[in-house]
């Protein structure tokens, strides 16, 4: 499968919205995202414009969204990287204790799975993370029942930290934290 991994451009909000909505229609979306399709569809265009611009290479550098783009321009998958520093407001999983990045919004279209797209997206996200000044670890959270994602994260080198956070909405389910430390 041919594709290019790159950062989103500020004006690609319509493609970013379409891919996010596709992700939220995936059968495991309830395990993978803290969002739902109905809420996402209802968001105004300005939300998507601002979100995409902030995650682009011309944004402030606090967020970067990577996409896998097919030769025909179709986006096959995505991952977003959030920069988290101890002085920042606490996000999902609590406040950062070290300078770190947090990988979120991971999705590959079903027809592109198994072709290396996720590996290439993660390589780009992790390489970008290590290039950000002061970053000491890369983290992510995964639903305790998302075995497919856990298998990939472990294969990529992420290890469980033992930290868990309850899923929003008091569902009784948990998200487990995984981290990747720099190679020594």
C-alpha positions as CSV (number, residue, x, y, z in Angstrom):
1,X,0.0,0.0,0.0
2,X,1.4,3.4,-1.0
3,X,1.0,6.4,1.3
4,X,2.8,9.4,2.7
5,X,3.0,10.3,6.4
6,X,2.8,14.0,7.0
7,X,1.5,16.7,9.3
8,X,-1.9,18.2,8.5
9,X,-2.1,21.6,6.9
10,X,-4.1,24.3,8.6
11,X,-6.7,24.5,5.8
12,X,-7.4,20.7,5.7
13,X,-10.2,20.9,8.3
14,X,-12.8,19.2,6.1
15,X,-10.6,16.2,5.6
16,X,-9.7,16.1,9.3
17,X,-13.4,16.2,10.2
18,X,-14.3,13.5,7.8
19,X,-11.6,11.2,9.1
20,X,-12.6,11.9,12.7
21,X,-16.2,11.1,12.0
22,X,-15.1,7.9,10.3
23,X,-13.1,7.0,13.4
24,X,-16.1,7.6,15.6
25,X,-18.2,5.2,13.4
26,X,-15.7,2.4,13.9
27,X,-17.2,-0.6,15.8
28,X,-14.5,-0.1,18.6
29,X,-14.9,3.6,18.9
30,X,-16.5,3.3,22.3
31,X,-13.2,1.7,23.5
32,X,-10.9,4.0,21.6
33,X,-12.2,7.5,21.9
34,X,-13.6,9.8,24.6
35,X,-15.9,11.3,22.1
36,X,-18.9,10.1,20.1
37,X,-20.2,10.5,16.6
38,X,-23.4,12.4,17.5
39,X,-21.4,15.1,19.4
40,X,-18.7,15.4,16.7
41,X,-21.3,15.8,13.9
42,X,-22.9,18.6,15.8
43,X,-19.7,20.7,16.2
44,X,-19.6,23.8,14.0
45,X,-17.1,24.3,11.1
46,X,-15.2,26.8,13.2
47,X,-14.4,24.1,15.8
48,X,-12.9,21.9,13.0
49,X,-11.0,24.9,11.5
50,X,-9.4,25.8,14.8
51,X,-8.6,22.2,15.8
52,X,-6.9,21.5,12.5
53,X,-5.0,24.8,12.4
54,X,-3.7,24.2,15.9
55,X,-2.5,20.7,15.1
56,X,-0.8,21.7,11.8
57,X,2.9,22.4,11.3
58,X,2.1,26.1,11.3
59,X,0.3,25.9,14.7
60,X,1.8,26.8,18.0
61,X,3.7,23.5,18.4
62,X,1.6,22.2,21.3
63,X,-0.3,19.7,19.1
64,X,0.7,17.9,15.9
65,X,-1.6,15.7,13.9
66,X,-0.1,13.2,11.5
67,X,-2.0,11.6,8.7
68,X,-1.3,8.8,6.2
69,X,-2.2,10.1,2.8
70,X,-2.8,7.8,-0.2
71,X,-1.7,8.9,-3.7
72,X,-5.3,9.8,-4.5
73,X,-5.3,12.3,-1.5
74,X,-7.5,10.1,0.7
75,X,-6.5,10.0,4.3
76,X,-6.0,6.4,5.6
77,X,-5.2,7.0,9.2
78,X,-4.1,9.5,11.8
79,X,-2.5,10.0,15.2
80,X,-2.3,13.3,17.2
81,X,0.4,14.3,19.6
82,X,-0.2,16.6,22.6
83,X,2.7,18.3,24.3
84,X,2.2,18.1,28.1
85,X,4.4,20.0,30.6
86,X,4.1,20.0,34.4
87,X,3.1,23.7,34.4
88,X,0.1,23.0,32.1
89,X,-3.5,22.5,33.1
90,X,-4.1,18.8,33.8
91,X,-5.5,16.8,30.9
92,X,-6.8,13.3,30.7
93,X,-4.9,11.1,33.1
94,X,-3.9,14.0,35.3
95,X,-1.1,16.6,35.3
96,X,2.2,15.8,33.7
97,X,5.0,15.2,36.2
98,X,7.7,15.5,33.5
99,X,7.8,17.1,30.0
100,X,6.1,14.5,27.8
101,X,3.9,14.0,24.8
102,X,0.6,12.2,24.8
103,X,-0.6,10.2,21.7
104,X,-4.3,10.4,21.1
105,X,-6.9,10.0,18.3
106,X,-5.3,6.9,16.8
107,X,-7.2,5.6,13.9
108,X,-6.6,3.6,10.7
109,X,-9.4,3.0,8.2
110,X,-10.3,-0.8,8.1
111,X,-9.2,-1.2,4.5
112,X,-5.7,0.2,5.4
113,X,-5.1,-2.0,8.4
114,X,-2.3,-4.5,8.3
115,X,-0.3,-2.6,5.7
116,X,2.1,-0.8,8.0
117,X,0.1,2.5,8.2
118,X,-0.1,2.5,12.0
119,X,3.6,1.7,12.4
120,X,4.5,4.6,10.1
121,X,2.2,7.0,11.9
122,X,3.6,6.0,15.2
123,X,7.2,6.4,14.0
124,X,6.4,9.9,12.8
125,X,4.6,10.8,16.1
126,X,7.4,9.4,18.3
127,X,10.2,11.0,16.2
128,X,8.4,14.4,16.4
129,X,8.0,13.9,20.2
130,X,11.7,13.3,20.8
131,X,12.5,16.4,18.7
132,X,10.4,18.6,21.0
133,X,12.6,20.4,23.5
134,X,12.8,18.6,26.9
135,X,10.5,15.7,26.2
136,X,11.3,12.8,28.6
137,X,8.6,10.3,27.7
138,X,5.8,9.5,25.3
139,X,2.5,8.3,26.8
140,X,-0.9,7.1,25.8
141,X,-3.9,5.6,27.4
142,X,-5.8,2.5,26.2
143,X,-9.1,1.0,27.3
144,X,-8.5,-2.1,29.3
145,X,-10.6,-4.1,26.8
146,X,-8.9,-2.9,23.6
147,X,-6.7,-5.9,23.1
148,X,-5.9,-5.1,19.5
149,X,-4.5,-1.7,20.5
150,X,-2.6,-3.1,23.5
151,X,-0.9,-5.7,21.3
152,X,0.3,-3.0,18.8
153,X,1.5,-0.6,21.5
154,X,3.5,-3.3,23.2
155,X,5.0,-4.4,19.9
156,X,6.0,-0.8,19.2
157,X,7.8,-0.7,22.6
158,X,5.2,1.0,24.9
159,X,5.1,-0.5,28.4
160,X,2.3,-0.3,31.0
161,X,3.1,2.1,33.9
162,X,0.6,0.6,36.3
163,X,-1.4,3.9,36.3
164,X,-5.1,3.6,35.5
165,X,-7.8,6.2,35.2
166,X,-11.6,5.5,35.2
167,X,-13.4,6.1,31.9
168,X,-15.5,9.2,32.0
169,X,-19.2,8.6,32.7
170,X,-18.7,6.1,35.6
171,X,-18.9,3.1,33.4
172,X,-16.8,1.0,35.7
173,X,-14.1,0.6,33.0
174,X,-10.6,1.9,33.1
175,X,-7.9,3.3,30.7
176,X,-4.4,2.0,31.3
177,X,-1.4,4.2,30.8
178,X,1.5,3.1,28.6
179,X,4.8,4.9,28.1
180,X,7.8,4.8,25.8
181,X,11.1,6.1,27.2
182,X,13.9,7.3,25.0
183,X,16.4,4.7,23.8
184,X,19.5,4.8,26.0
